[in-house]
Amino acid sequence: FISRTRLHTGARQVNSDLQFTRSKSVSQNRRFRLTFRAATNDYIVERNENGTWYRHLLHGHSTEEVADATILLPSGVRIVDVNSGGDVTFLPRGSVDGGITITLGTTTGAETQQVIVNLAGRVRIE
């Protein structure tokens, strides 16, 4: 039961962060990219300024680059698979440069959930 709850929490966290990043992209009229890293079970957010990607602290108010701005998944949750090379870029109008599916799972591998971003930038959990 606990591992299932952690998995649901992780999926909601990723869903929420994707939606928040999309809204930042639209409101700031710039590209934002999330990169999911299966080896470390975390992800990073970057913003594009004049063709250069800078790490971005998603839930902070700083506009400065933050070198160690990583977002960890809850304990017991891991990234099982990510298509599209592991990243998704939100464009200033809220769409993405390519859809992405992030498959999260429990560390035991008993259950998985997918967080999907379609080409329009809409995010859903399956």
Helices and strands as residue ranges (DSSP letters): H 2-28, E 32-37, E 42-49, E 52-55, E 70-72, E 77-82, G 84-86, E 87-90, E 100-106, E 112-117, E 123-125
